[in-house]
Amino acid sequence: MARAMYDYTLSILEKVSFDVHLFTVEFQKALKLLLPHEIEDLKVYVMELIKQNPQLAPCLSY
């Protein structure tokens, strides 16, 4: 249960990866809610997701 919020965040980001705006909004929420070590893991996950979906790159400007 320790990483429940992190796992939930990953599932949400994956589901909204079709829309840059939604993805950016959810990514910003995650940055506010997750713990510092989870944010580092999230950054790695998002970088891998951006490799698969280059249109999501603008979300990193936030």
C-alpha positions in Angstrom: 0.0 0.0 0.0 3.0 2.3 0.4 3.1 3.0 -3.3 -0.6 3.0 -4.0 -0.8 6.7 -5.0 2.3 6.3 -7.2 0.7 3.2 -9.0 -2.6 5.0 -9.3 -0.8 8.0 -10.9 1.0 5.8 -13.4 -2.3 4.3 -14.5 -3.9 7.7 -14.9 -1.0 9.1 -16.9 -1.1 6.1 -19.2 -4.8 6.5 -19.7 -4.6 10.2 -20.6 -1.4 9.9 -22.7 -3.5 10.4 -25.8 -4.1 14.1 -24.9 -1.2 16.5 -24.2 -3.3 18.9 -22.1 -4.8 16.2 -19.9 -1.4 14.5 -19.5 0.1 17.8 -18.4 -2.7 18.5 -15.9 -2.3 15.0 -14.4 1.5 15.3 -14.3 1.3 18.6 -12.4 -1.1 17.0 -9.9 1.2 14.1 -9.4 4.2 16.4 -8.7 2.2 18.1 -5.9 1.0 14.8 -4.3 3.8 12.3 -4.5 6.7 12.0 -2.2 10.2 13.1 -3.4 11.5 9.7 -4.1 8.3 8.8 -6.0 8.7 12.0 -8.1 12.1 10.8 -9.2 10.7 7.4 -10.3 7.8 9.3 -12.0 10.3 11.4 -14.0 12.0 8.2 -15.3 8.6 6.7 -16.2 7.5 9.9 -18.0 10.8 10.1 -20.0 10.2 6.5 -21.2 6.6 7.3 -22.1 7.7 10.4 -24.0 10.0 8.2 -26.1 7.0 6.2 -27.1 4.7 9.3 -27.5 6.9 12.3 -28.5 3.8 14.6 -28.6 3.9 14.6 -24.8 7.2 16.4 -24.6 5.7 19.8 -23.9 4.5 18.6 -20.5 8.1 18.6 -19.3 8.2 22.4 -19.5 6.2 22.6 -16.4 
